[in-house]
Amino acid sequence: ASFHAGAMPSTAAVTAHQDGSFTVRIAAADIGTGARTALTLVAADALRVPPERVQVRIGDSDFGPAMIAGGSMGTRSWAWAVTAAADELRDRLALGTGIPAEGITVRSDTTAAIGALAPAERHSFGAQFAEVAVDVTTGEVRVRRMLGIFAAGRIVNPLTARGQFTGGMIWGISMALHEEAIRDRASGGHVGADLAGYHVATHADVPDIEADWIDDSDPRDPVGIKGIGEIGVVGAAAAVANAVWHATGVRHRSLPIRPDRVIQAGVPSA
């Protein structure tokens, strides 16, 4: 599996206070992926101080333009802007001129740096493995266990990263076996327009899922952090479909692999 590691221009501001603390301001969005935690760790690393001395403020357009939380580019884009501001601030503090009452603030804008990037392919990578059981009488497919191994640049927070990876794989199970968008031929609207009629994976569908990663440092990459929001789902449905083929000898090339499709396809005789 692979997913592009893109970045979009963003601005950030980092302020050093007289009490030794720092405030980071960036118009990022935390949609439940741990952006606040990740940016705190990124800023602390760039400033070379403990995370407890860093406060991150996000979600305010007054902080200046920044990338949205999407396309697996949020943390990568924001971290670039935060690191640029923090690096410059650290250099200014090294001059030893003291910190005024209002603090010292440095602002960054990565527009020029991103525009100057040499054309190159930059990706996160992964490999997913699935074990399934197929009841050829009822057509039911059950995923028993899954494993994903990823190479996604610098992992900022292992705890939240694992949640992103496994969450993506659960998303892939849902894609493989449950989710199907059907439109009404007359109106063009979705037949299952709500979660009451649109089947997504639930607890009973989620098996033993494990995710891990390997070191993926790239000295040519200006950030080192790559997006992980979507690499977990890329390849997951294919792994499930391949396991169904291995169990039944039948290739399913339409998703989801519904029970009726399994029954209709049948099982080739040995």
Buried (B, 14 or more C-beta within 10 A) or exposed (E): BEBBBBBBBBBBBBBBBEEEBBBBBBBBBBEEBBBBBBBBBBBBBBBEBEBEBBBBBBEEEEBBBBBBBEBBBBBBBBBBBBBBBBBBBBEEBEEEEEBEEEBBEBBBBBBEBBEEEEEEEBBBBBEBBBBBEBEBEEBBBEBEEBBBBBBBBBBBBEEBBBBBBBBBBBBBBBBBBBBBEEEEEEEEEEEEEEEEEBBEBEEEBBBEBBBEBEEBEBEEBBBBBBBBBBBBBBBBBBBBBBBBBEBBEBEBEEBBBBBEBBBEBEEEEE
